[in-house]
């Protein structure tokens, strides 16, 4: 039983909500972001891969269905 990294697709512009839900449930995840400079608002944090997160879980232990039900 080894834990592997998987790519998870989120709803459009819901990466922060999904990352928070994974963190609350105790799943190890990776959500890479960049600091972007915008003309009007200054610096803003944006996802490196919009619509995607990376989560580490053990599929053999049945963790995948629980992840799929998170917001």
N, C-alpha and C positions, 0 to 999 in steps of 0.2 A: 504494500500500500504506500505509494509515493504520491506526494503532492506535486502537481504540475501547474504551470502558468497557462492560462487560457485568455483569449480575447473575448470581451463581452461588448456587445453593441447596445447602446442606450437609445432612448428616444431623442429626437433632435433637441439640442440645448438642455439636456437633463443630466449631463455628466456630474455636476456638483451634487445633485440630489442622489444619484446612484452611488457616488463615492461616499457620501455621508451614511447612507443606508448600509453599505458594506462595512464601514468603520464601526457603526453601532452594533452590528451583528457579530463583529469580531473576526471578519474575514481579512486576510492579508491581501492588499490590493496596491496597484501602482497607477497613479493618475498624473502623467507628466503635463506640466504647464509651462508657458512662456510668458515673459514680461514683454508686452508690446507697447510701443509708444503711439498714442493716438493724438491727433492734432487738437481736438477740443477737450478731451477728458484727461489727457496726460497718460500716465502709465496704467495699463490694465493687464490683468492676468487672463490669458486665454489658453484653452486646451491645445496641446501639441497635436493630438489626434482627435478632432471633433467627432463626437458620437461613439467613442470607444474608450474602454477601460481595460485594465489587465487585472485578473484575479487569480489567486493561487488557492487551489482546493484539491481535495481527494475525491475524484468521481466515484471510486469504488465504495466509499463510505456513504454515498447518497447525498453529498453536499450540493450537487448541481441543481436538483429540483428546488431546493431551498433558495438558492441564489436567483433562480429564474423568477421567483415570486416576489422578490424585493422591488420596491418602487424604482 
